[in-house]
Amino acid sequence: MWLLSTHRAELHFFPTANDVPRGYAILSHVWDHVEQSFQDVQALRDRYTATGLNPRDFASPKIRNFCILAEQHGYDWVWIDTCCIDKSSSAELSEAINSMFRWYSLAETCYAYLADVPSYSNDPAGSRAFRQSKWHTRGWTLQELIAPDVVVFLSSEWKVLGTRAGLAELLQVVTNIPVNVLRLQMELSSVSIAARMSWAAKRKTTRPEDEAYCLMGIFRINMPTLYGEGRQAFQRLQEEIMRRSTDTTLFAWGTPSERLPDLLWNLQDDLSMVHGHIEGSCLFASGPSAFRSSADVVFTPHLQNTSARWRLSKTLTVPTFSNNAYGVRAHLPVIETKIPRVIIAVLFCSSSTQRYGLLLHTCSEATSPLGSLYDTGIPTLDRQAALRLVPLDEDDDPNLDKVIDMSKGYVVAEWRDVYIRALQPPYRTIQRIPVNRNTSFYIPRWLLKEYAGQLIRQGSGPTQPGPLPATFLFYADPKHHSFPFLLNVGRCTYPSGTRWANVVRFENRSPTASQARLDIAPSHDCTLDHIRSWPDHMRDLDLAFSPPPDPWWSSDPRARNLATKYFTVKIRFTPSPINADTRLLHLEVGGDRTMVEGGDAGSDTRSPEAEIVPLPPLEVRRSQSGIGLDEQLQESEVLDPIMTEFERIHDGLHG
């Protein structure tokens, strides 16, 4: 362990944290764009020691000021993560990351430097700057807040703002961490795994691996650090937690939905309509953000057989989980449902008012002599999350009664071994764009990332072989996965090979759908959609999004906004610099003008109909199977497999 002397800011090595005479102080902070490294501090010592000058005087302001403050408070040694770790050594970096929680725990005092909070905030409880400090949003500062015995908050001028114990009530509001934990009145290990994960749900890290590495100490986990593995690190963290703990709240992530049984009942005829390996369809979460609704979830194995609605086939047994190449083998109670291939696993976890089960349905893409492999949950209609947790204690719940046989007044949960998919298949973590293998169009990956885009259908046209026509789903508000629209691209048969493109709204209102419409390919209007006819190969379209009639299915709570939103979608195609025959997509979304019923929301005064470019009617082609109608559908009726899925679910709920 390397420490800085407070008098000269020189690095010295100690075998362990316990070997530091009279202890040490430690700094918690948000990194600036430029920080002095281990090598920089060593260079200062080499440069100024021979001259008789003090290297501390030439250190960065952050290092210099912290050393001076700690020296004034009686400390000879301090630790700062920017310069006390030799990051050129992967072994030393891994050791430091695995030891960091312990190092913060053993420090005499942790000083949390809030560079964006001024000193005039003498009353942090009334200070917006303190509540909104970036320090509260970073992943690594979570353990730095929890681990030490004493935390002192400092302003941007290095003045004391208060302590963790004194500001515990305010910190609970800001961080969602209970006061008893902040005041060290509750052991960290007594807090459920899901609740601890929820503390990190809104925090960010620069590198995806650090989402896992910054939590290792909070769960008493040690594991190798492998930068470059991406979010595989978070899966490894969950595997280690699963191996060491019986706490099943590890799997209780996502938002519980009392509507899930009702939705499942309406989809029972064709569960393949909602099959898909999205984030929520696996046992393990893709990141801490999945636990944002799990703060009050607790592990309750002692409440095994006290429900009036369900009973266990045997008690005094705890669930077990083990990982293998096929999936996670789980031994736990299972409730059979009336729907083939669908079961509900009892998780032995609950909130203050409800116990939860995990919805499982067999994966149609996996076969093994070990038995069925189960996916979790039902995807939301925007396919950005999955509804997976089922409330089990709703009295006289007609939705739950639809899918569970309650003829005896209760149902028995039988202990079974089931295999559950642990995570998305590796080939699904990288989105492939077959259209880009064709010389007609190129859709940049960064553009898909910018607007949360995904390819949702391709190559189903009866006259166009290969990956065309193709349909992409984008979001005008990608941060919240809100206000979706579709981009269709293809090549016309007359004149031969002419490229076309159009944009349509992805409405949540749904006309009645039939299975035949699954085969309908996107089409176009030759007079409007041929790219070569656009001025400068560019086209602007104004789209108006009306509030959904029933937004419960969306993963975005903003879907409940009752205002009409306007966006301008600008698309342009230019020759690729690599192949002049390939057209490169440029896409830009602007606007977000709001119109509320009965008046102006403050940014647009026009009526919902004003200046909206009418989208052309889309010709419905006859499918290859001969099913379909030669008719004209308006843009709100553009159909593809995912839209048909929307219609089936919506019609089932409101039909």
C-alpha positions as CSV (number, residue, x, y, z in Angstrom):
1,M,0.0,0.0,0.0
2,W,1.5,3.3,-1.1
3,L,0.8,6.4,1.0
4,L,1.8,10.1,0.7
5,S,3.6,11.9,3.5
6,T,1.6,15.0,4.4
7,H,4.7,17.1,5.0
8,R,6.3,16.5,1.6
9,A,3.8,14.6,-0.6
10,E,6.3,11.8,-1.1
11,L,5.2,8.2,-1.7
12,H,6.2,5.5,0.8
13,F,5.3,1.8,0.7
14,F,3.7,-0.1,3.6
15,P,3.0,-3.9,3.5
16,T,-0.5,-3.5,4.9
17,A,-2.9,-0.8,6.1
18,N,-2.3,-2.0,9.7
19,D,1.4,-1.2,9.4
20,V,0.9,2.6,9.0
21,P,2.1,4.4,12.2
22,R,-0.7,6.5,13.8
23,G,-3.0,5.6,11.0
24,Y,-3.9,7.5,7.8
25,A,-6.5,9.8,6.3
26,I,-8.1,8.9,2.9
27,L,-9.6,11.1,0.2
28,S,-12.9,10.5,-1.6
29,H,-13.4,12.7,-4.7
30,V,-14.6,12.9,-8.3
31,W,-11.7,12.7,-10.7
32,D,-10.9,15.8,-12.8
33,H,-10.0,15.5,-16.5
34,V,-6.3,15.7,-15.6
35,E,-5.0,14.2,-12.4
36,Q,-1.4,13.6,-11.3
37,S,-0.5,9.9,-11.4
38,F,1.8,7.7,-9.4
39,Q,4.6,8.4,-11.9
40,D,4.0,12.1,-11.8
41,V,4.3,12.3,-8.0
42,Q,7.5,10.1,-8.1
43,A,8.9,12.5,-10.7
44,L,8.3,15.5,-8.5
45,R,10.3,13.8,-5.7
46,D,13.2,13.0,-8.0
47,R,13.2,16.6,-9.4
48,Y,13.0,18.6,-6.3
49,T,14.6,16.6,-3.5
50,A,18.1,17.3,-4.7
51,T,17.4,21.1,-4.9
52,G,16.1,21.2,-1.3
53,L,12.7,22.3,-2.4
54,N,9.5,20.6,-1.0
55,P,7.8,18.5,-3.7
56,R,4.4,19.2,-2.1
57,D,4.6,22.8,-3.2
58,F,4.7,21.7,-6.8
59,A,2.0,19.0,-6.6
60,S,-1.5,19.6,-8.0
61,P,-3.8,21.8,-6.0
62,K,-5.9,18.8,-4.9
63,I,-3.0,16.8,-3.6
64,R,-1.3,19.8,-2.0
65,N,-4.4,21.1,-0.3
66,F,-5.4,17.6,1.0
67,C,-1.9,17.0,2.4
68,I,-2.0,20.4,4.1
69,L,-5.4,19.8,5.6
70,A,-4.6,16.3,6.8
71,E,-1.4,17.6,8.4
72,Q,-3.3,20.3,10.2
73,H,-5.6,17.6,11.5
74,G,-2.7,15.6,12.9
75,Y,-2.1,13.0,10.1
76,D,1.3,12.1,8.8
77,W,0.0,9.9,5.9
78,V,-2.8,10.1,3.4
79,W,-4.0,7.9,0.5
80,I,-5.4,9.3,-2.8
81,D,-6.5,6.9,-5.5
82,T,-5.2,9.0,-8.4
83,C,-1.5,8.9,-7.3
84,C,-1.2,6.1,-4.7
85,I,-1.8,3.2,-7.2
86,D,0.8,2.3,-9.8
87,K,-1.7,1.8,-12.6
88,S,1.0,0.7,-15.0
89,S,1.0,-2.6,-13.1
90,S,-2.1,-4.6,-13.8
91,A,-1.4,-6.8,-10.7
92,E,-1.1,-3.7,-8.4
93,L,-4.2,-2.2,-9.9
94,S,-6.2,-5.4,-9.3
95,E,-4.8,-5.7,-5.7
96,A,-5.8,-2.1,-5.0
97,I,-9.4,-2.5,-6.4
98,N,-9.9,-5.7,-4.3
99,S,-8.5,-4.0,-1.2
100,M,-10.1,-0.6,-1.6
101,F,-13.1,-1.2,0.6
102,R,-10.8,-2.4,3.4
103,W,-8.5,0.5,2.9
104,Y,-11.4,3.0,3.3
105,S,-12.7,1.0,6.3
106,L,-9.4,1.1,8.1
107,A,-8.8,4.8,7.5
108,E,-9.0,7.1,10.6
109,T,-11.0,9.6,8.6
110,C,-12.3,9.8,5.1
111,Y,-12.5,13.3,3.6
112,A,-15.1,13.7,0.8
113,Y,-14.1,16.6,-1.3
114,L,-17.0,18.1,-3.2
115,A,-15.5,20.3,-5.9
116,D,-18.8,21.6,-7.0
117,V,-20.1,22.8,-3.6
118,P,-19.0,26.3,-2.5
119,S,-18.0,27.1,1.1
120,Y,-20.9,29.5,1.6
121,S,-23.1,26.5,1.9
122,N,-22.8,26.6,5.6
123,D,-26.1,24.7,5.9
124,P,-25.8,21.7,3.6
125,A,-29.3,20.6,4.4
126,G,-30.6,23.7,2.7
127,S,-28.0,23.7,-0.1
128,R,-29.1,22.6,-3.5
129,A,-25.4,22.4,-4.5
130,F,-24.7,19.8,-1.9
131,R,-27.8,17.7,-2.8
132,Q,-26.9,17.9,-6.5
133,S,-23.2,17.3,-6.2
134,K,-21.7,15.1,-8.8
135,W,-20.0,13.2,-6.0
136,H,-23.4,11.5,-5.1
137,T,-23.7,10.2,-8.7
138,R,-20.5,8.3,-9.1
139,G,-20.1,4.5,-8.6
140,W,-16.9,4.5,-6.7
141,T,-18.0,7.0,-4.1
142,L,-20.7,4.7,-2.9
143,Q,-18.3,2.4,-1.0
144,E,-16.3,5.5,0.0
145,L,-19.4,6.8,1.8
146,I,-20.3,3.5,3.5
147,A,-17.0,1.9,4.4
148,P,-15.2,4.4,6.7
149,D,-16.0,5.0,10.4
150,V,-15.9,8.8,9.9
151,V,-16.6,10.8,6.8
152,V,-16.1,14.5,6.7
153,F,-17.5,16.5,3.8
154,L,-15.4,19.4,2.4
155,S,-16.4,22.3,0.2
156,S,-14.6,23.4,-3.0
157,E,-12.4,25.6,-0.8
158,W,-11.5,22.7,1.5
159,K,-13.8,24.0,4.4
160,V,-15.7,21.5,6.5
161,L,-19.4,21.2,5.6
162,G,-20.4,18.5,8.0
163,T,-20.0,14.8,8.7
164,R,-21.8,11.7,7.5
165,A,-23.4,11.1,10.9
166,G,-24.6,14.7,11.2
167,L,-26.0,14.8,7.6
168,A,-27.5,11.3,7.7
169,E,-31.1,12.3,7.1
170,L,-30.2,14.5,4.1
171,L,-27.9,11.8,2.7
172,Q,-30.7,9.2,3.0
173,V,-32.8,11.4,0.8
174,V,-30.0,12.0,-1.7
175,T,-28.6,8.4,-1.8
176,N,-31.5,6.2,-0.7
177,I,-29.2,4.6,1.9
178,P,-31.0,4.2,5.3
179,V,-29.9,6.4,8.2
180,N,-29.1,3.3,10.3
181,V,-26.5,2.2,7.7
182,L,-25.0,5.7,7.4
183,R,-24.6,5.9,11.2
184,L,-23.2,2.4,11.4
185,Q,-26.1,1.3,13.6
186,M,-26.9,-1.5,11.1
187,E,-24.5,-4.1,9.7
188,L,-24.1,-3.9,6.0
189,S,-24.5,-7.6,5.7
190,S,-28.0,-7.4,7.2
191,V,-29.2,-5.4,4.2
192,S,-30.6,-7.5,1.4
193,I,-28.6,-7.9,-1.8
194,A,-31.3,-6.2,-3.8
195,A,-31.4,-3.2,-1.5
196,R,-27.6,-2.7,-1.6
197,M,-27.7,-3.0,-5.4
198,S,-30.4,-0.3,-5.5
199,W,-28.0,2.2,-3.9
200,A,-25.9,2.0,-7.1
201,A,-28.8,2.0,-9.5
202,K,-28.5,5.6,-10.5
203,R,-24.7,5.9,-10.2
204,K,-22.4,6.1,-13.1
205,T,-18.9,4.8,-13.9
206,T,-16.6,5.8,-16.7
207,R,-15.9,2.2,-17.6
208,P,-18.6,-0.5,-17.7
209,E,-16.4,-2.9,-15.8
210,D,-16.3,-0.6,-12.8
211,E,-20.1,-1.0,-12.3
212,A,-19.1,-4.3,-10.8
213,Y,-15.7,-3.6,-9.4
214,C,-16.9,-0.6,-7.3
215,L,-19.4,-2.9,-5.6
216,M,-17.1,-5.8,-4.7
217,G,-16.3,-4.6,-1.2
218,I,-20.0,-3.8,-0.4
219,F,-20.7,-7.6,-1.0
220,R,-17.4,-8.8,0.5
221,I,-16.4,-10.3,-2.9
222,N,-12.9,-10.6,-4.3
223,M,-12.3,-11.4,-7.9
224,P,-9.8,-10.7,-10.7
225,T,-10.2,-7.4,-12.6
226,L,-10.2,-7.8,-16.3
227,Y,-10.6,-4.5,-18.1
228,G,-11.9,-5.1,-21.5
229,E,-14.6,-7.6,-20.4
230,G,-17.3,-5.0,-20.3
231,R,-20.5,-5.8,-18.5
232,Q,-19.4,-9.4,-18.2
233,A,-17.8,-8.1,-15.0
234,F,-21.2,-7.5,-13.5
235,Q,-22.3,-11.0,-14.4
236,R,-19.2,-12.4,-12.7
237,L,-20.0,-10.3,-9.6
238,Q,-23.5,-11.8,-9.5
239,E,-22.2,-15.3,-9.9
240,E,-19.8,-14.8,-7.0
241,I,-22.6,-13.4,-4.8
242,M,-24.9,-16.4,-5.8
243,R,-22.1,-18.8,-4.9
244,R,-21.6,-17.4,-1.4
245,S,-25.1,-16.3,-0.4
246,T,-28.6,-17.8,-0.2
247,D,-30.2,-14.4,-0.5
248,T,-32.6,-14.7,-3.4
249,T,-33.2,-11.0,-3.7
250,L,-30.3,-11.1,-6.1
251,F,-32.8,-12.1,-8.7
252,A,-35.6,-9.7,-7.5
253,W,-34.9,-6.9,-9.9
254,G,-37.2,-5.1,-12.2
255,T,-40.5,-3.5,-11.4
256,P,-43.2,-5.8,-10.0
257,S,-46.4,-5.8,-12.1
258,E,-49.8,-6.9,-10.9
259,R,-50.9,-6.8,-14.5
260,L,-48.4,-9.5,-15.6
261,P,-50.8,-12.4,-15.0
262,D,-53.5,-10.7,-17.1
263,L,-51.0,-10.0,-19.9
264,L,-49.8,-13.6,-19.8
265,W,-53.4,-14.9,-20.0
266,N,-54.0,-12.9,-23.1
267,L,-50.8,-14.1,-24.8
268,Q,-51.2,-17.8,-23.9
269,D,-52.1,-18.9,-27.5
270,D,-48.7,-17.8,-28.8
271,L,-46.0,-17.0,-26.3
272,S,-43.5,-16.9,-29.2
273,M,-44.9,-13.5,-30.0
274,V,-43.1,-12.1,-26.9
275,H,-40.1,-14.4,-26.9
276,G,-36.8,-12.5,-27.2
277,H,-33.5,-12.5,-25.4
278,I,-33.6,-8.9,-24.1
279,E,-32.1,-7.7,-20.9
280,G,-35.0,-8.7,-18.6
281,S,-35.3,-12.2,-20.0
282,C,-32.3,-13.6,-18.1
283,L,-31.7,-14.4,-14.5
284,F,-28.9,-12.0,-14.0
285,A,-29.2,-8.3,-14.4
286,S,-27.1,-6.5,-17.0
287,G,-26.2,-3.7,-14.5
288,P,-27.1,-2.1,-11.2
289,S,-29.7,0.1,-12.8
290,A,-32.0,-2.9,-13.0
291,F,-32.4,-2.8,-9.2
292,R,-33.7,0.8,-9.1
293,S,-37.1,-0.4,-7.8
294,S,-35.7,-2.9,-5.3
295,A,-34.8,-0.7,-2.3
296,D,-37.5,-2.2,-0.1
297,V,-37.1,-5.9,-1.2
298,V,-35.9,-8.2,1.7
299,F,-35.0,-11.8,1.9
300,T,-37.7,-13.6,3.9
301,P,-37.0,-17.4,4.1
302,H,-38.8,-17.5,7.5
303,L,-42.1,-16.7,5.7
304,Q,-42.2,-20.0,4.0
305,N,-45.6,-21.3,4.6
306,T,-47.8,-18.5,5.9
307,S,-49.7,-17.5,2.8
308,A,-53.4,-18.3,2.4
309,R,-53.0,-18.5,-1.3
310,W,-50.1,-20.9,-1.7
311,R,-48.3,-23.5,0.3
312,L,-45.0,-25.3,0.1
313,S,-44.7,-29.1,-0.5
314,K,-42.1,-29.1,2.2
315,T,-40.6,-26.5,4.6
316,L,-37.3,-26.0,6.3
317,T,-35.6,-26.0,3.0
318,V,-33.7,-23.1,1.4
319,P,-33.3,-22.5,-2.4
320,T,-30.0,-23.3,-3.9
321,F,-28.4,-22.1,-7.2
322,S,-25.4,-23.3,-9.2
323,N,-24.0,-22.2,-12.5
324,N,-23.0,-24.3,-15.5
325,A,-22.6,-23.9,-19.2
326,Y,-26.3,-24.5,-19.8
327,G,-27.6,-22.0,-17.3
328,V,-28.3,-21.6,-13.6
329,R,-29.6,-24.8,-12.0
330,A,-32.1,-23.6,-9.4
331,H,-33.7,-25.7,-6.7
332,L,-36.7,-23.8,-5.5
333,P,-40.5,-24.1,-5.2
334,V,-42.4,-23.8,-8.4
335,I,-46.1,-23.0,-9.0
336,E,-47.6,-24.5,-12.1
337,T,-49.9,-22.3,-14.2
338,K,-52.7,-23.0,-16.6
339,I,-50.6,-21.9,-19.5
340,P,-48.3,-24.5,-21.1
341,R,-44.6,-24.0,-20.6
342,V,-45.1,-21.2,-18.0
343,I,-44.3,-21.5,-14.3
344,I,-43.8,-19.2,-11.4
345,A,-40.8,-19.7,-9.1
346,V,-41.2,-18.7,-5.4
347,L,-38.3,-16.4,-4.5
348,F,-38.7,-16.1,-0.7
349,C,-38.4,-12.3,-0.9
350,S,-40.9,-9.6,-0.3
351,S,-41.5,-5.9,0.1
352,S,-43.4,-4.4,3.0
353,T,-46.7,-5.6,1.7
354,Q,-46.0,-8.3,-0.9
355,R,-44.2,-11.5,-1.6
356,Y,-42.9,-12.1,-5.1
357,G,-42.5,-14.9,-7.6
358,L,-40.4,-15.0,-10.7
359,L,-42.2,-15.7,-14.0
360,L,-40.4,-18.4,-16.1
361,H,-41.3,-19.7,-19.6
362,T,-39.4,-22.2,-21.6
363,C,-37.0,-20.9,-24.3
364,S,-38.0,-22.1,-27.7
365,E,-34.4,-21.8,-29.0
366,A,-32.7,-24.0,-26.5
367,T,-32.7,-27.8,-26.3
368,S,-30.6,-30.0,-23.9
369,P,-30.8,-33.5,-22.4
370,L,-30.7,-31.7,-19.0
371,G,-34.3,-30.5,-19.6
372,S,-36.0,-27.3,-20.5
373,L,-34.2,-24.0,-20.3
374,Y,-36.3,-21.2,-18.9
375,D,-36.3,-17.5,-19.7
376,T,-37.6,-14.9,-17.3
377,G,-40.5,-12.5,-17.7
378,I,-42.5,-11.1,-20.6
379,P,-40.9,-8.2,-22.6
380,T,-42.6,-4.8,-22.3
381,L,-44.1,-3.7,-25.6
382,D,-41.2,-1.2,-26.2
383,R,-38.9,-4.2,-25.6
384,Q,-36.6,-2.2,-23.3
385,A,-37.3,-4.2,-20.2
386,A,-39.2,-7.3,-19.0
387,L,-42.1,-7.8,-16.6
388,R,-40.8,-10.6,-14.5
389,L,-41.8,-10.3,-10.8
390,V,-45.3,-11.5,-9.9
391,P,-47.0,-10.5,-6.6
392,L,-48.1,-13.7,-4.9
393,D,-50.2,-12.4,-2.0
394,E,-52.9,-10.3,-3.7
395,D,-56.2,-11.4,-2.0
396,D,-58.9,-12.3,-4.5
397,D,-56.7,-11.1,-7.4
398,P,-58.7,-12.0,-10.6
399,N,-55.6,-11.5,-12.8
400,L,-53.6,-14.1,-10.8
401,D,-56.6,-16.4,-10.6
402,K,-56.7,-16.5,-14.4
403,V,-53.3,-18.3,-14.6
404,I,-53.3,-20.3,-11.4
405,D,-55.7,-23.1,-10.5
406,M,-57.2,-21.9,-7.2
407,S,-60.1,-24.4,-7.1
408,K,-58.9,-25.7,-3.8
409,G,-58.6,-22.2,-2.4
410,Y,-54.8,-22.5,-2.5
411,V,-52.0,-23.8,-4.7
412,V,-49.1,-26.0,-3.7
413,A,-45.6,-24.9,-4.7
414,E,-43.5,-28.0,-5.4
415,W,-39.8,-28.1,-5.0
416,R,-38.1,-28.7,-8.3
417,D,-34.8,-28.3,-10.2
418,V,-35.1,-25.9,-13.1
419,Y,-32.5,-24.5,-15.5
420,I,-32.7,-20.7,-16.0
421,R,-30.9,-18.7,-18.6
422,A,-28.2,-16.7,-16.8
423,L,-27.6,-14.0,-19.4
424,Q,-28.0,-13.1,-23.0
425,P,-26.3,-15.4,-25.5
426,P,-22.9,-13.8,-26.5
427,Y,-24.0,-13.4,-30.1
428,R,-26.9,-11.2,-29.0
429,T,-24.7,-8.7,-27.1
430,I,-23.5,-7.2,-30.4
431,Q,-26.2,-6.0,-32.8
432,R,-25.5,-7.3,-36.3
433,I,-26.7,-5.1,-39.2
434,P,-27.1,-7.4,-42.3
435,V,-28.1,-4.3,-44.3
436,N,-24.6,-3.1,-44.1
437,R,-23.3,-6.2,-45.9
438,N,-25.4,-5.1,-48.9
439,T,-23.9,-2.3,-51.0
440,S,-27.2,-0.3,-51.0
441,F,-27.1,1.3,-47.6
442,Y,-24.8,1.7,-44.6
443,I,-26.3,2.4,-41.1
444,P,-23.5,3.5,-38.7
445,R,-23.4,1.7,-35.4
446,W,-22.8,5.0,-33.5
447,L,-26.1,6.2,-35.0
448,L,-27.9,3.2,-33.5
449,K,-26.3,3.9,-30.2
450,E,-27.2,7.6,-30.4
451,Y,-30.9,7.0,-30.8
452,A,-31.2,3.6,-29.1
453,G,-31.8,2.1,-32.5
454,Q,-32.3,-1.6,-33.4
455,L,-33.0,-3.6,-36.5
456,I,-36.4,-5.1,-36.1
457,R,-37.1,-6.7,-39.5
458,Q,-35.4,-7.3,-42.8
459,G,-35.5,-9.2,-46.0
460,S,-39.2,-10.1,-46.1
461,G,-40.0,-8.4,-49.4
462,P,-41.3,-10.7,-52.2
463,T,-39.3,-8.9,-54.9
464,Q,-36.1,-8.0,-53.0
465,P,-33.7,-10.7,-52.1
466,G,-31.3,-10.4,-49.2
467,P,-31.6,-8.0,-46.3
468,L,-33.9,-5.4,-48.0
469,P,-36.3,-3.9,-47.3
470,A,-35.3,-3.3,-43.7
471,T,-37.0,-1.6,-40.8
472,F,-35.2,0.1,-37.9
473,L,-36.7,1.3,-34.7
474,F,-35.3,4.6,-33.2
475,Y,-36.4,6.8,-30.3
476,A,-36.8,10.6,-30.5
477,D,-35.9,10.6,-26.8
478,P,-33.3,7.9,-26.6
479,K,-32.4,8.5,-23.0
480,H,-35.9,7.4,-21.8
481,H,-36.7,5.2,-24.8
482,S,-39.6,7.4,-25.6
483,F,-41.4,8.5,-28.7
484,P,-40.4,5.7,-31.1
485,F,-40.4,5.9,-34.9
486,L,-39.6,3.6,-37.7
487,L,-37.1,4.1,-40.6
488,N,-37.8,1.8,-43.6
489,V,-35.2,1.5,-46.4
490,G,-35.3,-0.5,-49.6
491,R,-34.8,-0.6,-53.4
492,C,-37.7,0.0,-55.8
493,T,-38.4,-2.3,-58.7
494,Y,-39.3,0.6,-60.9
495,P,-37.0,2.3,-61.9
496,S,-34.9,-0.8,-61.3
497,G,-32.9,-0.5,-58.1
498,T,-33.9,3.0,-57.1
499,R,-33.3,3.5,-53.4
500,W,-36.1,4.6,-51.2
501,A,-36.7,5.5,-47.5
502,N,-39.5,6.7,-45.3
503,V,-40.1,7.5,-41.6
504,V,-43.3,6.6,-39.8
505,R,-44.4,7.0,-36.2
506,F,-44.5,3.9,-34.0
507,E,-47.9,4.5,-32.5
508,N,-49.2,2.6,-29.5
509,R,-52.8,2.8,-30.6
510,S,-53.4,-0.4,-32.5
511,P,-55.9,-1.4,-35.2
512,T,-57.1,-5.0,-35.1
513,A,-54.4,-7.3,-36.3
514,S,-54.3,-10.8,-37.9
515,Q,-51.6,-13.4,-38.2
516,A,-51.5,-12.7,-42.0
517,R,-50.1,-9.2,-41.4
518,L,-46.9,-10.8,-40.0
519,D,-45.9,-11.3,-43.7
520,I,-46.5,-7.7,-44.8
521,A,-43.3,-6.0,-45.8
522,P,-42.8,-2.2,-45.5
523,S,-43.5,-0.4,-48.8
524,H,-43.2,3.1,-50.1
525,D,-44.7,5.9,-52.3
526,C,-42.6,6.3,-55.4
527,T,-43.5,10.0,-55.7
528,L,-42.3,10.8,-52.2
529,D,-39.8,8.2,-51.0
530,H,-37.2,7.9,-53.8
531,I,-34.1,9.3,-52.3
532,R,-32.7,10.7,-55.5
533,S,-35.7,12.9,-55.9
534,W,-35.1,14.7,-52.5
535,P,-33.3,18.0,-52.6
536,D,-29.7,17.3,-51.6
537,H,-30.9,13.7,-50.8
538,M,-32.4,15.1,-47.6
539,R,-35.9,15.0,-46.1
540,D,-37.4,16.5,-43.0
541,L,-40.5,15.1,-41.4
542,D,-42.5,16.5,-38.4
543,L,-43.9,13.8,-36.2
544,A,-46.6,14.3,-33.5
545,F,-46.9,11.8,-30.7
546,S,-50.2,11.6,-28.9
547,P,-50.4,10.4,-25.3
548,P,-50.9,6.6,-25.1
549,P,-54.4,5.4,-24.0
550,D,-52.9,2.9,-21.5
551,P,-49.1,3.4,-20.9
552,W,-48.7,0.7,-18.2
553,W,-46.7,-1.5,-20.5
554,S,-43.9,1.0,-21.2
555,S,-40.6,0.8,-19.3
556,D,-40.6,4.6,-19.3
557,P,-42.7,6.4,-16.7
558,R,-42.7,9.5,-18.9
559,A,-45.1,7.6,-21.1
560,R,-47.8,8.8,-18.7
561,N,-47.3,12.4,-19.9
562,L,-50.6,13.6,-21.2
563,A,-49.0,16.1,-23.6
564,T,-48.7,15.8,-27.4
565,K,-45.0,15.9,-28.4
566,Y,-43.6,17.2,-31.7
567,F,-40.2,16.2,-33.2
568,T,-38.5,16.9,-36.5
569,V,-36.7,13.9,-38.0
570,K,-34.1,14.8,-40.6
571,I,-32.7,12.0,-42.8
572,R,-30.1,12.3,-45.4
573,F,-28.1,9.9,-47.5
574,T,-24.7,10.6,-48.9
575,P,-22.2,8.4,-50.9
576,S,-20.0,6.3,-48.7
577,P,-16.3,7.4,-48.7
578,I,-15.4,3.7,-49.1
579,N,-17.9,2.7,-51.8
580,A,-19.5,5.4,-53.9
581,D,-22.4,3.1,-54.7
582,T,-23.3,2.7,-51.0
583,R,-25.5,5.4,-49.3
584,L,-24.6,6.4,-45.8
585,L,-27.4,7.3,-43.5
586,H,-27.4,10.6,-41.6
587,L,-30.1,11.1,-39.0
588,E,-30.9,14.0,-36.7
589,V,-33.8,14.5,-34.3
590,G,-34.8,17.9,-33.1
591,G,-37.8,19.6,-31.6
592,D,-39.4,18.1,-28.5
593,R,-42.1,20.8,-28.7
594,T,-45.0,20.1,-26.3
595,M,-48.7,20.8,-26.8
596,V,-51.1,20.0,-23.9
597,E,-54.8,19.7,-24.3
598,G,-56.4,23.1,-23.9
599,G,-53.4,25.3,-24.3
600,D,-49.7,25.9,-24.7
601,A,-47.1,24.0,-22.7
602,G,-44.7,26.8,-23.1
603,S,-42.8,25.9,-26.2
604,D,-45.3,25.7,-29.1
605,T,-48.6,27.4,-29.8
606,R,-49.7,25.6,-32.9
607,S,-52.6,23.2,-33.1
608,P,-51.8,19.4,-33.3
609,E,-52.6,19.4,-37.0
610,A,-50.6,22.5,-38.0
611,E,-47.5,22.1,-40.1
612,I,-47.4,18.4,-39.6
613,V,-46.1,16.8,-42.8
614,P,-48.6,14.1,-43.8
615,L,-47.0,10.8,-44.2
616,P,-47.9,8.9,-47.3
617,P,-50.2,6.0,-47.4
618,L,-48.2,2.8,-47.5
619,E,-49.0,0.1,-50.0
620,V,-49.5,-3.4,-48.5
621,R,-47.9,-6.0,-50.7
622,R,-49.2,-9.5,-51.1
623,S,-47.2,-11.8,-49.0
624,Q,-45.1,-14.7,-50.4
625,S,-47.6,-17.1,-48.9
626,G,-50.4,-15.5,-50.8
627,I,-52.1,-14.1,-47.7
628,G,-52.8,-10.4,-47.7
629,L,-54.9,-7.7,-49.3
630,D,-54.1,-5.2,-52.0
631,E,-55.2,-2.2,-50.0
632,Q,-53.9,1.1,-48.7
633,L,-53.0,1.4,-45.0
634,Q,-52.4,4.8,-43.3
635,E,-49.1,5.2,-41.6
636,S,-50.5,4.3,-38.2
637,E,-51.2,0.9,-39.6
638,V,-47.7,0.0,-40.7
639,L,-47.3,-3.6,-39.6
640,D,-44.4,-5.8,-38.8
641,P,-43.8,-8.6,-36.2
642,I,-43.2,-6.3,-33.3
643,M,-46.1,-4.0,-34.2
644,T,-48.3,-7.1,-34.5
645,E,-47.1,-8.1,-31.0
646,F,-48.2,-4.6,-29.7
647,E,-51.6,-5.1,-31.3
648,R,-52.1,-8.6,-29.9
649,I,-51.3,-7.5,-26.3
650,H,-53.2,-4.2,-26.5
651,D,-56.3,-5.8,-28.0
652,G,-56.2,-8.5,-25.3
653,L,-56.1,-6.0,-22.6
654,H,-58.7,-3.6,-24.0
655,G,-60.6,-5.8,-26.4
